């Protein structure tokens, strides 16, 4: 065909600009895209987790700080409450002690005074255990065993017959009489007083 011949083109003509030899394969493009997508997803998830962890840590620290501040603010209030509690405990013990003294049928001082009035010269009282339901008196007798038994028996009888003492007790008995381990010339004794039941 000569250069002068007219070139006739079809209505759907287009220029083919594809460089087929230089284009990558479709399968390679797909693998790279999936790899990038997964990497980006992991990075985003890591950032989100780090952000959430940091927020939780900051929130916990703030809560601890607020709690410590609240404890410091309430320290003096707690100290005042404890001081008042100790004050009431001391006062309650005083009231209980006074109630026991008032409720006892015989006062301790009067009890000792009455016992001393009829105490034999050879007898010494070392201890008086004064309780709510009973009283125990312990002491020594500077006599031989036979004489000590008679002296102590007569003393107990006098206590029973004494209206200032015997009327307050349901029983007054000798509960121990034995030779002293330190001195054979001394007898140790114990007399137990049981109070009469209290009427309400």
WOKA-V451023 format. One record per residue. N is the residue number from 1. RES is the residue in one letter. D_CENTER is the distance of its C-alpha to the mean C-alpha in Angstrom with 1 decimal. Layout:
# WOKA-V451023
((N/RES/D_CENTER) (N/RES/D_CENTER))
This chain:
# WOKA-V451023
((1/X/116.1) (2/X/117.4) (3/X/115.4) (4/X/117.3) (5/X/116.2) (6/X/113.8) (7/X/110.3) (8/X/109.1) (9/X/105.3) (10/X/103.6) (11/X/101.4) (12/X/98.2) (13/X/98.7) (14/X/95.9) (15/X/95.5) (16/X/93.3) (17/X/91.0) (18/X/88.7) (19/X/88.2) (20/X/87.4) (21/X/87.3) (22/X/84.7) (23/X/82.2) (24/X/79.1) (25/X/78.6) (26/X/76.6) (27/X/74.2) (28/X/73.2) (29/X/72.4) (30/X/70.2) (31/X/68.1) (32/X/67.5) (33/X/66.5) (34/X/63.9) (35/X/62.6) (36/X/62.2) (37/X/60.6) (38/X/58.0) (39/X/57.3) (40/X/56.9) (41/X/54.6) (42/X/52.3) (43/X/52.4) (44/X/51.5) (45/X/48.6) (46/X/47.3) (47/X/47.5) (48/X/45.7) (49/X/42.9) (50/X/42.6) (51/X/42.6) (52/X/39.9) (53/X/37.7) (54/X/38.2) (55/X/37.4) (56/X/34.2) (57/X/33.1) (58/X/34.0) (59/X/32.2) (60/X/29.0) (61/X/29.3) (62/X/29.9) (63/X/26.9) (64/X/24.7) (65/X/26.5) (66/X/26.1) (67/X/22.3) (68/X/22.1) (69/X/24.4) (70/X/22.4) (71/X/19.3) (72/X/21.5) (73/X/23.1) (74/X/19.9) (75/X/18.4) (76/X/20.3) (77/X/19.5) (78/X/15.7) (79/X/16.5) (80/X/18.7) (81/X/16.3) (82/X/13.8) (83/X/17.0) (84/X/18.1) (85/X/15.0) (86/X/15.4) (87/X/19.1) (88/X/18.8) (89/X/16.6) (90/X/19.4) (91/X/22.0) (92/X/20.7) (93/X/20.8) (94/X/24.3) (95/X/25.4) (96/X/24.2) (97/X/26.0) (98/X/29.1) (99/X/29.0) (100/X/29.1) (101/X/31.9) (102/X/33.9) (103/X/33.3) (104/X/34.4) (105/X/38.1) (106/X/39.1) (107/X/37.8) (108/X/36.9) (109/X/39.6) (110/X/42.2) (111/X/41.3) (112/X/41.9) (113/X/45.0) (114/X/46.6) (115/X/45.8) (116/X/47.4) (117/X/50.6) (118/X/51.6) (119/X/50.1) (120/X/52.9) (121/X/53.9) (122/X/53.1) (123/X/49.5) (124/X/46.5) (125/X/43.0) (126/X/40.3) (127/X/37.1) (128/X/36.2) (129/X/32.9) (130/X/32.7) (131/X/30.4) (132/X/30.2) (133/X/32.4) (134/X/34.2) (135/X/35.3) (136/X/36.3) (137/X/39.0) (138/X/39.8) (139/X/42.8) (140/X/46.1) (141/X/49.7) (142/X/52.5) (143/X/54.8) (144/X/56.0) (145/X/54.2) (146/X/56.8) (147/X/57.0) (148/X/53.2) (149/X/52.9) (150/X/55.5) (151/X/54.1) (152/X/50.5) (153/X/51.9) (154/X/53.9) (155/X/51.0) (156/X/48.8) (157/X/51.8) (158/X/52.1) (159/X/48.4) (160/X/48.8) (161/X/52.0) (162/X/50.6) (163/X/49.8) (164/X/47.3) (165/X/45.2) (166/X/46.4) (167/X/46.2) (168/X/42.4) (169/X/41.8) (170/X/42.5) (171/X/43.2) (172/X/43.8) (173/X/44.3) (174/X/44.8) (175/X/42.1) (176/X/43.1) (177/X/46.3) (178/X/46.9) (179/X/48.6) (180/X/46.6) (181/X/46.0) (182/X/46.8) (183/X/50.0) (184/X/52.3) (185/X/53.7) (186/X/50.4) (187/X/48.8) (188/X/45.1) (189/X/44.1) (190/X/41.3) (191/X/41.8) (192/X/39.3) (193/X/39.4) (194/X/38.0) (195/X/37.7) (196/X/39.5) (197/X/37.4) (198/X/36.5) (199/X/38.2) (200/X/36.1))
